[in-house]
Amino acid sequence: MSSIYEIIVIGFVLSADSFSAAVAMGHRPFTEKDAYRFAIASGGAEALMALIGALAGSLVISKFSAIDHWIGFILLGGVAIHMGHEGIVDLMSKTLKEEKLDFHSFKRVLLVSFATSLDAFGVGVGLGISKKPILPYITSIVKY
């Protein structure tokens, strides 16, 4: 059985990247609706990715144990390269005066939410492999 401290710590740790993304996105003009949209999308993406990871961990991952670290490396590397490229292109093509208010568009909020929830997928895989109950962890992830 999982300890309550473990569940709370995992919830806080997984919320750290969503918090940093919220701080970064908060430096641009936004409305209250944008803030709620990001909070719901971010929490939902973290919970969904943890659940998918748990299912993958309990059903599929054991078949890829010889190359699982390379799969993770390639996926995270691809996300990092894409985010870096997007940031550089954004800096080169715009000035602050030309910045549009649609920075918090639904598409961008979903993209950032799922990009920051890849670690939740990894945690979910670990939970699935170790056969731990996923519901308390998902509740903790969404709450924090």
Secondary structure, DSSP 4 states (H G I P E B T S, - for coil): ---HHHHHHHHHHHHHHHHHHHHHHTTS---HHHHHHHHHHHHHHHHHHHHHHHHHHHHTGGGGTTTHHHHHHHHHHHHHHHHHHHHHHHHHH--GGG--GGGG-HHHHHHHHHHTTHHHHHHHHHHHHTT--HHHHHHHHHH-
